[in-house]
Amino acid sequence: MKIKNIAAKIFAKKIYDKTQKWANDPVATQQKVFKDLIRQAKNTQFGKDHHFDTIKTYEDFAKKVPVRDYEDLKPYIEKVVKGEPDILWKGKPLYFAKTSGTTSGAKYIPLTKESMPFHIQAARNAILLYIHETGNADFVSGKMIFLQGSPILEEKNGIQFGRLSGIVAHFVPKYLQKNRMPSWETNCIEDWETKVDAIVEETINEDMAVISGIPSWVQMYFEKLKEKANKPVGEIFKNFNLFIYGGVNYEPYRAKFENLIGRKVDSIELFPASEGFFAYQDSQKEKGMLLLLKAGIFYEFIKSDEFFQENAKRYTIGEVELGVNYVLIISTNAGLWGYNIGDTVQFTSLKPYRVIVSGRIKHYISAFGEHVIGKEVEEALNEAMEGTNIRVNEFTVAPQIAPSEGLPYHEWFIEFDTETSGEPDNLEHFAEAIDNAMRKQNIYYDDLIVGKVLRKLVISRVAQNGFQNYMKSIGKLGGQNKIPRLSNDRKIVDELEKR
């Protein structure tokens, strides 16, 4: 056995023991994180505005700090972006992770010297716990590829910003540098299709053992590899046995991946976000991901069916139940307080606390990591109809992950008002107008179009009264029942296609 493999197993055991210690004492661990966060932020503007110096208990905190989303916290964030210190967290952030905004363009999520290490440690520890459980450490001597955004960063008022994955690329440990691919130069390529072609050229003759990335992106890489070599990925990389992913649900892709690889491989699921690294899969045997309770994040949970009620109850880690859908609320050492990230989770285990990501509190599409929300599709459609005679009775949007030919796409099912001749003269031109409006609103969607991960949206006509007939068939015609503007699966549209 190679020295590197032995060292990895020893280190894995050490991390496992540390993890067990806090995972087996969850309430006390979170209480310590809570007190530390309040102590360090009490002299910030946010801390003073919310009287952190008088907060002694969680109940005090819940009374003084309301649940917020990005727009609610934006007045503080704007000051941080301007370069003002001690606003949400002590000093200034190291970076801003730039993400897609829901109502006002890009969002700037602060990353501090206290929060940044946890983004790196969590991904590392997920691999180490895999080694500890399985005993498999052979891959540590092989090549590893992390398909991610460009590490080229911009600067705003003395603070660098970019995509989280690009920022993380600057923190790859030295002991992984020789094994890590692609090269820095290739990683800096902005156009995704060009980048994947370059990665294929760099890796096709290498001993790739670990491959990591968002499934939709990795699928394109696999398809190009298979096309170039004319054999399955598993034959190209005979020692490839570990796939690490996050960002979107892997299950819709699993069968396709196994076909492209030619065999099954182990996988590790991660739950990272610009706002924090929340969980990772710690066991190949158990369902769900271990919630990271000692990572500079204090968690609260609101039942999703109560979330929009006034003064909805906020639960802490010792109060949650199995199988309940909770909206995830966080307070962090990056200066986010009572922050709603929009994700919903369900607990699959309480000893230790493991979660699955169950969706978003609002309807969305993120089959490829694009985070499209209802407001965006409604505004895009309205913009495309402006100044025309086109009228729409109803519509919904769903992803087409596996088309019979060509790239995946968003499929818009639209019922035009045919009774008033409200149909477009040219359906393709109308689709392009909607697509352009979507790309202006959502930078992730635009990236996927530019990078040729997705093709432009496709419109499918729904017959007159098609939506009404569908709602009637499921017993939800009339009243307060509404067709979701968008879904992350095709359950609704599969039924519409039958009509």
C-alpha positions in Angstrom: 0.0 0.0 0.0 1.3 3.4 -0.9 2.3 5.8 1.9 -0.2 8.4 0.6 -3.0 5.8 1.0 -1.9 5.0 4.6 -1.7 8.6 5.5 -5.2 9.2 4.1 -6.7 6.4 6.2 -5.0 7.8 9.4 -6.2 11.3 8.7 -9.7 9.9 7.9 -9.9 8.2 11.3 -8.9 11.4 13.0 -11.6 13.4 11.2 -14.2 10.7 11.8 -13.5 10.8 15.6 -13.8 14.7 15.6 -17.0 14.5 13.6 -18.5 11.9 16.0 -17.8 14.1 19.0 -19.9 17.1 17.8 -22.5 15.0 16.0 -23.2 13.1 19.2 -23.7 16.3 21.1 -25.8 18.4 18.7 -27.7 20.7 20.9 -24.6 21.8 23.0 -22.6 22.2 19.7 -25.2 24.5 18.2 -25.5 26.5 21.5 -21.7 27.1 21.5 -21.9 28.2 17.8 -24.8 30.5 18.7 -23.0 32.2 21.6 -19.8 32.6 19.6 -21.6 34.3 16.7 -23.4 36.8 19.0 -20.2 37.6 20.8 -18.2 38.3 17.7 -20.9 40.4 16.0 -22.2 42.4 18.9 -20.1 45.5 18.0 -21.1 45.5 14.3 -23.8 47.8 13.0 -26.2 44.9 12.7 -25.4 43.8 16.2 -26.0 47.3 17.6 -29.2 47.7 15.7 -30.5 44.5 17.1 -29.1 44.9 20.6 -26.8 41.8 20.5 -25.3 43.0 23.8 -28.6 42.1 25.5 -29.1 38.7 23.9 -28.5 36.0 26.5 -30.7 33.2 25.0 -32.0 31.9 21.7 -35.4 33.2 22.7 -33.9 36.7 23.0 -32.4 36.4 19.5 -35.7 35.2 17.9 -37.5 38.2 19.3 -34.9 40.7 18.2 -33.8 39.3 14.8 -36.6 38.6 12.3 -36.3 36.1 9.4 -35.0 37.8 6.3 -34.2 37.1 2.7 -31.6 38.9 0.6 -33.8 41.8 -0.3 -34.5 42.4 3.4 -30.8 42.3 4.3 -29.8 44.3 1.2 -29.5 47.7 3.0 -26.7 46.2 5.1 -25.1 44.3 2.3 -24.9 47.4 0.1 -22.8 49.1 2.8 -20.5 46.0 2.9 -20.2 46.1 -0.9 -19.2 49.8 -0.6 -16.3 48.7 1.5 -17.6 49.8 4.9 -16.2 47.7 7.8 -18.0 46.1 10.8 -21.5 46.1 9.2 -22.8 42.5 9.3 -19.6 40.9 10.6 -16.4 42.3 12.1 -14.0 43.9 9.6 -14.5 43.4 5.9 -15.2 40.1 4.0 -12.4 38.4 2.1 -14.6 37.9 -1.0 -18.1 38.2 -2.3 -19.7 35.2 -4.0 -21.8 36.6 -6.8 -25.0 34.8 -7.4 -28.2 35.2 -9.3 -30.7 37.5 -7.6 -34.5 36.9 -7.5 -35.7 40.5 -7.8 -32.9 42.9 -8.4 -30.1 41.3 -10.4 -27.0 39.9 -8.9 -26.6 39.1 -5.2 -23.3 39.6 -3.4 -22.9 37.1 -0.6 -20.0 37.9 1.8 -17.3 35.3 2.6 -15.1 36.1 5.6 -11.8 34.8 6.9 -13.9 32.9 9.5 -16.4 31.4 7.1 -14.1 30.6 4.1 -12.2 27.6 5.7 -15.4 25.7 6.3 -16.2 25.7 2.5 -12.8 23.9 2.0 -12.9 21.6 5.0 -16.4 20.3 4.4 -15.6 19.0 0.9 -12.4 17.4 2.2 -14.1 15.8 5.2 -16.8 14.3 3.0 -14.1 12.4 1.1 -12.3 11.4 4.3 -15.4 10.0 5.9 -16.0 8.0 2.7 -12.4 6.6 3.1 -13.1 5.8 6.7 -16.3 3.9 6.1 -15.3 2.0 2.9 -11.6 1.6 3.5 -11.1 2.7 -0.1 -8.2 5.1 -0.4 -6.7 4.0 -3.7 -8.1 7.0 -5.5 -5.9 9.4 -3.5 -3.0 8.5 -5.8 -5.0 9.0 -9.0 -6.0 12.2 -10.7 -9.0 14.2 -9.5 -11.1 16.6 -11.6 -13.3 19.4 -10.3 -15.6 20.9 -12.9 -16.2 24.4 -11.7 -16.5 28.0 -12.7 -13.6 30.2 -13.7 -11.2 31.2 -10.9 -10.7 34.7 -12.5 -12.1 37.2 -10.0 -13.2 40.8 -10.3 -12.9 43.5 -7.7 -15.3 45.9 -6.1 -14.2 48.5 -3.6 -11.1 46.5 -2.7 -12.9 43.2 -2.3 -12.6 40.5 -4.9 -15.7 38.7 -6.1 -16.7 35.8 -8.4 -18.6 32.6 -8.5 -18.1 30.5 -5.3 -16.6 27.6 -7.2 -14.1 29.9 -8.8 -13.1 31.4 -5.4 -12.7 27.9 -3.9 -10.3 27.1 -6.7 -7.8 29.5 -5.0 -7.8 27.4 -1.8 -7.0 23.9 -3.2 -4.5 22.3 -0.7 -0.9 21.9 -1.9 -1.0 18.1 -1.4 -3.8 18.0 -4.1 -2.2 20.4 -6.6 -0.3 17.7 -8.5 -3.3 15.4 -8.7 -5.9 18.1 -9.5 -7.2 18.8 -13.0 -7.9 20.6 -15.2 -4.9 23.0 -15.5 -5.3 26.5 -14.3 -5.3 27.9 -17.8 -8.1 25.5 -18.9 -10.1 26.3 -15.8 -10.0 30.0 -16.7 -11.8 29.4 -20.0 -15.2 31.2 -19.8 -17.1 29.5 -22.6 -18.3 26.2 -21.2 -18.3 24.2 -24.4 -14.8 25.3 -25.2 -13.8 24.6 -21.7 -15.2 21.1 -21.7 -13.4 20.3 -25.0 -10.1 21.5 -23.5 -10.7 19.4 -20.4 -11.4 16.3 -22.6 -8.1 16.8 -24.3 -6.2 17.2 -21.0 -7.8 14.3 -19.2 -8.5 11.6 -21.8 -5.1 9.9 -21.4 -4.9 10.5 -17.6 -5.7 8.2 -14.7 -8.9 10.0 -13.5 -10.0 8.5 -10.2 -12.4 11.1 -8.8 -14.7 13.3 -10.8 -16.7 16.1 -9.2 -19.3 18.7 -10.4 -22.9 19.5 -11.1 -24.4 16.4 -12.8 -25.6 18.3 -15.9 -22.1 19.7 -16.5 -20.4 16.4 -15.9 -22.8 14.7 -18.3 -21.6 16.9 -21.1 -18.0 16.0 -20.2 -18.8 12.3 -20.2 -20.6 12.5 -23.6 -17.7 14.2 -25.2 -15.2 11.8 -23.7 -17.3 8.8 -25.0 -17.6 10.3 -28.4 -13.9 11.0 -28.8 -12.7 7.7 -27.4 -15.6 5.6 -28.8 -15.9 3.7 -25.5 -17.5 4.1 -22.1 -16.0 6.5 -19.6 -15.4 3.6 -17.2 -13.1 2.0 -19.8 -11.2 5.3 -20.5 -10.7 5.8 -16.8 -10.3 2.2 -15.4 -9.7 3.5 -11.8 -12.6 6.0 -11.8 -14.8 4.9 -8.9 -16.0 8.0 -7.1 -18.3 10.8 -8.3 -18.9 13.8 -6.1 -21.8 16.1 -6.8 -24.0 18.8 -5.5 -26.3 21.6 -6.6 -29.0 19.5 -8.2 -30.7 16.2 -7.7 -28.6 13.3 -9.1 -31.4 10.8 -9.4 -32.8 12.0 -12.8 -29.2 11.6 -14.2 -28.2 8.3 -12.5 -29.3 5.9 -15.3 -27.8 8.1 -18.0 -24.5 8.3 -16.0 -24.3 4.6 -15.5 -24.8 4.1 -19.2 -22.1 6.6 -20.1 -19.7 5.1 -17.5 -20.6 1.5 -18.3 -20.8 0.5 -14.7 -21.9 1.8 -11.3 -19.6 4.0 -9.2 -19.9 5.3 -5.6 -21.1 8.8 -5.2 -20.9 11.5 -2.5 -23.6 14.2 -2.3 -22.7 17.6 -1.0 -24.9 20.5 0.0 -22.9 23.7 -0.6 -24.1 27.2 -1.3 -22.6 30.6 -1.4 -24.2 31.3 2.0 -22.4 28.3 3.6 -21.6 24.6 3.3 -24.5 23.0 5.1 -24.2 19.2 4.8 -22.5 16.3 3.1 -23.1 12.6 2.7 -21.2 10.9 5.5 -22.2 7.3 4.8 -22.8 5.1 1.8 -25.3 3.1 3.9 -27.5 5.7 5.3 -29.9 8.1 3.5 -29.3 11.8 3.7 -26.4 14.2 4.4 -24.9 15.0 7.8 -25.9 18.5 8.8 -22.8 20.4 9.7 -23.5 21.7 13.2 -19.9 22.9 14.0 -19.2 25.0 10.9 -19.9 28.6 12.0 -23.6 28.3 11.1 -26.5 28.4 13.6 -29.6 26.7 12.1 -33.3 27.5 12.6 -36.1 25.7 10.9 -39.7 26.7 10.0 -42.3 24.2 8.8 -42.9 24.9 5.2 -46.6 24.7 5.5 -46.5 27.4 8.2 -43.8 29.6 6.6 -46.1 32.2 5.2 -48.1 32.6 8.4 -47.4 35.7 10.5 -45.0 34.9 13.4 -44.4 31.3 12.2 -42.7 29.2 14.9 -38.9 28.9 14.5 -37.4 25.6 15.7 -33.8 24.8 16.7 -32.0 21.6 16.1 -33.3 19.8 19.3 -36.9 20.4 18.2 -37.1 19.1 14.7 -38.9 15.9 13.6 -38.3 13.3 11.0 -40.0 13.7 7.6 -41.3 17.2 8.1 -40.6 19.8 5.3 -38.6 22.7 6.9 -37.5 26.0 5.4 -33.8 26.3 6.3 -32.9 29.5 8.2 -29.3 30.4 8.9 -27.1 32.8 10.9 -23.4 32.6 10.0 -19.9 33.8 10.6 -20.1 35.6 7.3 -22.8 38.0 8.7 -26.1 36.5 7.5 -28.7 36.7 10.3 -32.0 34.8 10.4 -31.4 34.4 6.7 -33.8 32.4 4.5 -31.8 30.8 1.7 -35.0 29.4 0.1 -34.2 25.7 0.4 -36.4 23.2 2.2 -35.0 20.2 3.9 -36.3 17.0 5.6 -34.6 15.1 8.3 -33.9 11.5 7.5 -32.1 10.8 10.9 -32.0 12.5 14.3 -29.0 10.5 15.6 -27.0 12.0 13.9 -28.9 14.8 12.2 -29.1 14.0 8.5 -31.1 15.9 5.9 -32.2 15.7 2.3 -32.8 18.8 0.2 -36.6 18.6 -0.5 -36.8 21.6 -2.8 -37.5 25.3 -2.5 -40.1 27.1 -0.5 -41.4 28.5 -3.8 -41.8 26.8 -7.1 -38.6 26.8 -9.2 -36.5 25.1 -11.9 -33.0 24.1 -11.1 -32.5 20.9 -13.0 -29.2 22.3 -14.3 -28.3 24.7 -11.4 -30.1 27.7 -12.9 -32.4 28.6 -10.0 -35.2 30.0 -12.1 -38.2 31.3 -10.1 -41.8 32.1 -10.8 -41.3 35.8 -10.9 -38.7 35.5 -13.6 -40.8 33.4 -16.0 -43.9 35.7 -15.5 -41.9 38.8 -16.2 -40.2 37.3 -19.2 -43.5 36.3 -20.7 -45.0 39.7 -20.1 -42.0 41.4 -21.7 -42.3 39.2 -24.7 -46.0 40.0 -25.1 -45.6 43.8 -24.6 -46.6 45.7 -27.7 -48.1 42.6 -29.4 -51.6 41.1 -29.7 -50.5 37.9 -28.1 -52.6 36.7 -25.2 -52.0 33.8 -22.9 -54.6 32.0 -20.9 -52.3 29.9 -18.8 -48.7 28.5 -18.8 -46.3 26.4 -16.9 -42.6 25.6 -17.5 -40.6 22.4 -17.0 -37.1 21.1 -17.8 -36.6 18.6 -20.6 -33.5 16.8 -19.3 -33.3 14.0 -21.9 -34.6 15.2 -25.3 -34.6 12.7 -28.2 -32.0 14.9 -29.9 -30.0 18.0 -29.2 -29.2 19.8 -26.0 -31.6 19.9 -23.0 -33.9 22.9 -22.7 -36.7 24.5 -20.8 -40.1 23.6 -22.2 -42.9 26.2 -21.9 -46.4 24.8 -22.1 -48.6 27.7 -23.2 -52.3 27.9 -23.8 -52.8 30.9 -26.1 -56.1 32.7 -26.2 -57.3 31.4 -29.6 -60.7 32.9 -29.2 -59.3 36.4 -29.6 -56.7 35.4 -32.1 -54.1 36.0 -29.4 -51.6 33.5 -30.9 -48.1 34.6 -32.1 -47.7 34.8 -35.9 -44.2 33.2 -35.5 -43.8 30.8 -32.5 -40.0 30.7 -32.8 -39.7 34.5 -32.7 -41.9 34.6 -29.6 -39.9 31.9 -27.9 -36.7 33.8 -28.7 -38.2 37.0 -27.1 -39.0 35.1 -23.9 -35.6 33.5 -23.9 -33.8 36.8 -24.2 -35.9 38.2 -21.4 -35.0 35.2 -19.2 -31.3 35.6 -19.9 -31.4 39.2 -18.9 -32.9 38.3 -15.5 -31.0 35.2 -14.6 -27.3 35.0 -15.0 -27.2 31.2 -14.3 -29.6 30.6 -17.1 -27.7 32.9 -19.4 -24.4 31.0 -18.6 -26.0 27.7 -19.4 -27.2 29.0 -22.8 -23.9 30.7 -23.6 -21.9 27.6 -22.5 -24.2 25.3 -24.6 -25.3 23.3 -21.6 -28.9 24.2 -22.5 -30.4 25.3 -25.8 -33.0 28.1 -26.1 -36.4 27.4 -24.7 -39.0 25.5 -26.6 -42.8 26.3 -26.6 -45.4 23.6 -26.7 -48.9 24.6 -27.4 -51.6 23.5 -25.0 -55.1 23.1 -26.5 -57.9 25.5 -25.5 -59.1 24.7 -21.9 -56.2 22.2 -21.5 -55.2 23.6 -18.1 -58.8 23.7 -16.9 -59.3 20.0 -17.9 -56.1 19.1 -16.2 -57.1 20.8 -12.9 -60.5 19.2 -13.1 -58.9 15.8 -13.5 -57.0 16.2 -10.3 -59.9 17.7 -8.4 -58.5 21.2 -8.1 -60.6 23.2 -10.5 -61.5 26.6 -9.2 -61.1 28.0 -5.7 -57.6 29.0 -4.6 -56.0 26.3 -6.6 -53.4 27.4 -9.2 -51.2 25.9 -11.8 -47.6 26.2 -10.7 -45.8 28.5 -13.0 -42.8 26.2 -13.1 -41.8 22.8 -11.7 -38.4 21.0 -11.4 -39.9 17.8 -12.8 -42.4 16.9 -15.6 -45.3 15.5 -13.6 -47.7 18.2 -14.6 -46.5 18.6 -18.2 -46.6 14.8 -18.8 -50.3 15.0 -18.0 -50.8 18.0 -20.2 -49.1 16.2 -23.2 -51.7 13.5 -22.9 -54.6 15.9 -23.6 
